[in-house]
Amino acid sequence: MQQRAISHAALDAVLRWGARIEQNGATVFFLGRRHLPTHLAPADAARLEGTVAVVTRDGAVLTTFRCHR
């Protein structure tokens, strides 16, 4: 996570609010604009939007990254 400059708070947010997709034996969490709560400050929402986390079956975080499409 440090190499990609994704904080623990951003990881917590994507695991809490992100869309959950089961794929290839792992779970992919994607935090898009529509998944963000409305009470977030605009700057925080912009920073979190597009965050992705891939979690293995045993709960270990495999990788995190930001996807800006």
C-alpha positions, 0 to 999 in steps of 0.5 A: 500500500505504501508504494501506491500511496494508498492509506490505511483509511482509504483501504478501510473505506474501500472495504466498507463502502466499495462494490464487492466482486468475486473473481478468480478466487479473490474478492475485488472491492471497487469504490466508485463515485456512487458508492461514496457516502454523501457526508464526505467532503468533496476533497476526500471523495475525489481522493477515494474515488476509483480505489480498488483492493484485491483480497484473498479468500483468507482475508489478506490484502493482495494489492491496492491501486487506483483506477481512473476511468 
